[in-house]
Every structure is written in C-alpha cells, then in structure tokens.
Amino acid sequence: MRKIRLGLYLFAVALMTSMGTHSSLAVEGDFNMLSPSKIEIFSEGALLYFEMPSGEATVILPPTIDPNSISIYSDSGVNISKLEIDKEYLGDWIPSELGELKKQINSLQSKVAETASQLNALKQSAGMFETIPLPSDPRKAKEIISELQKDRFATEQSIFDLELKLEAQKNNLKYLQDQWNALSPTDDFAARVAISSTGKGEILLKAFSHEARWRPVYYANYDTKRGELTLDVKAEIYQKTGIPWNGKISLYTHTAKDEIGMPELPPLVVEFREPITLKALSRDIASFEQKAETRAEVLPGIVYTVDSTIAGTGKLALLPLEKYSEKTEIEIRCLPQIDPEAWIIVQTKPIEKSLAKGEVHLSIDNTPTGTSLIDNTSAGENLRFSLGKSPLVRATKVDLIPKTGEKWTKGTLLDGYDITVVNGLSQESYITIVDRIPVSSHQDIKVSNISIEPEPTETTQKGIYTWKLRLKQGETGAIKVRYEIKFPEDKEITIRPIF
C-alpha cells in the first residue's frame, strides 16, 4: 500500500512539473490570481484589464470575473494562435487579504474546543461526588462530607467560570465567522485562460465583474460665522473581486452596459377635450479647493481618476475627490402648511464643474442636520438644497373654515388663514414664508382676494404666495389672508391640492 501511495505521489509531482512555468497553479489549494493593471469602475460593475505574458501562458482570473465578458487585445506585432477559456476549481483558495482572519477563526475554534473539553471533564468530576461512599462512623462521615462540600463548591465555581468563558469565545467566534461569510468569495470556480502567441508586443485581457461599484457621496457644511459653504466630494468604492486593486482607478459617472439606442420622438395629435364637470374634475385630477488626481468631463459623463489600494473583500473605501468652498448666504424658508419649523436653504452661484447625482450629508457649523440628495447638475447651474430644519424659527398657521353663519352662504365661501412667525435666532434675519390660496379650475368658479396683509413679495398663477419678513431677535410677525370663492348655487365645491 505504501508503494502504491508513493508511486501516485511521484506521478503527481511529475505532472505538476510538466505543466510549465507559466501555470498559476502552484500547490493544493494555492492559486496566484492575476492582478489587474487597469481598472475602470462604473455604478454597476467594473472593467478590469490584465497584462498577459507572450508565448505559452495560462493565468487564473478572480472567481467574480464573468467568463463570457473576456476579450483579448494585442499589439500588431503579436500573433495569437490559440485562446482557451475554461473554469478552474479553487478548492481551499482564499483571498490573501483574508488569511489573517482565517488564522483568527482557526485559533479561536481550537480554544472553543479546548474550553468545551475542560468543561465536560469538570462536569463529569462533579457527578462523581454523588457516588463517593461514606464510612459508617458518623464523626468521620461528617468530616468527609465537609471536605466534599468544599471541593464540590470549588468545582461548581470552576464550571460556572468555564461556561462564561465558553460563551464569550463562541460569541467572538460567531462575530468572526459572520465577517468571514460576508467577505469570503461565494464562487468556487475561477476563470482559467490559456493563450498561445508568437511575436513581440503586449497582450491585454479585458473582462467585466459585477462585484464592484462606486457612487459619489457629498458632505456639505455651512459655516454661519464665515458665511461659507463647503462641499466635499468623495467616492464610496466597493469591490469584492477577491484580489486587491493597486494603482490608478478610473471612476465613471455613466453606466457601462445600458441600452444606448436613441429613442424616436412620437408625433402630437390635437383632439376635442371632454367637457369638464365638478364630478369629472375630482376623479380625473386624482389620477472648491482639494482636487482629485485627475478629473475629466467627457461626452458620456464625468471621469475621476484616483490612485489608491482597494481591498478585494467587499470592505467599503471612501476616497476624497474634490472640495469646493464658496461664500454664500442662507435662506430661512417656512412652509407652515407642512411644518411649523423653518428650513435652512442654501443656493450657490453657477458652479464651474458638473456634479453627478448622489447622497449629501448635511451639517451646520459641523453639527449634522440630516441627509438629502444632489441631482445631476451641469456646469453653469446653481446648486440649491436644504441644510435641514431649525426649531428656532417657527411659523404657525391657523385655518379659518366657517361652515355656518354669515360667512357661509349658498354659492359663496369666505375663507382664509392667519400665520404667526417667530424669530428665535440670536440676530435679525430675513424669513421667507410660502403659502397659497386656491385657484379656479372652472370658469363658473371665481376666486377673489378680500385682504392680504402684508402684501406678498411674489405671487404665481398657481396661487403660491411668498412673503419676506425682516424680524429682529425674538420678534413676532403676522400674516393675514382672506379670500372669497363664488360658484353656482346648485353646485358643491371641493378644495384640494393638485400634485
């Protein structure tokens, strides 16, 4: 039997030797993954470029590579005679970055087994106290019982301590194993590429992986003392290809594989509109300074280039891209119909560089106020968003909806509201208040103003009214709105928002 095993071993060694120096399979479970020389990452995946050696070469790509996406490019002086793409079983291979975590798990598993064994041995020893025979002499039996009680107490205490130790070790082991499950590869097969070529020049292998993505993340802070808005642009990068990325990484704001066929413009048609009735109406209407290494604005979108190392195990990386700073004033804006607390609005001058859509983390004087969203913004546009709400400025609205009495008659509705604004800030401020009065959707419904105090600074055809009040510290302002709605006496009306 030993001779047969020795023969099989020598045959395996000879086979490994005959595979050639270019094979990336070294020993059992040990694969030397080819690392990308160029990375282009998009919102839904990444294009990876690998440099291939000329001649006879076999390389193993990360298991997250889509084998159907592999393509080969070569210089004009290289002639490729054979290209084979196959799958290779990885066995016990793990990413090199997870080696230390695997050691910790193995070490803790051994400690758990050792503690469990000690605990079982002590429990067996504790059971033996029940079977120890006692002498017939009462005095000697009492002495033995006293000693046994001391030993039993010490044993039970040791059991309790070991149970606590074992529970802590198991909790730590579960934590490490959860980390392992989240970071370790889920695919047991890697892409194996064999290529034969002649001539001199470079060979480049291009492939796509869905286990990578990035998104822009913004951090906006307004400094009230300096009157300055700072916007930090960062890149949140995720990649779980199984191998680290080193060097320059290109980040694209557009997608890599979207359908890009140009749509056709449909024609317009003119037709009669159905007569509008109150019933039909109610039914139908309801339905800066710091910069990335490079940045380019190409026709499809924005391209950032960063130089960094990104772990291949799925740990998120946050890298700085750009930083903008600008002197600007904030607007204190109240929408009392929605919320009594005021919103703090900031608007920049036309920006010089485009921004991609992304989440923005907001703060005032470095105190977090919430999150919002920056939409795609082109160079030359203003950037406008809310920094959050301030409880120090409040606008309270009281509606007047009389249903009986002299203000409610058939075919006439007198309505309105009062708004009270309080400036609780430490300085005099301009406060913007936005509210509305209804507009008519039918020629037989007439809406007219009776009194609006003070006069609004801006109105729209949709009935949106804007006031700007200058209030001192602790001062209270008031807005009074009254309006009249006339309609046919044989009809009923409804007032509701249209979105």
Summary of the structure (lengths in Angstrom):
residues: 499
radius of gyration: 37.3
end to end distance: 83.9
largest distance: 117.3
contacts: 1334
relative contact order: 0.11
helix: 22%
strand: 42%
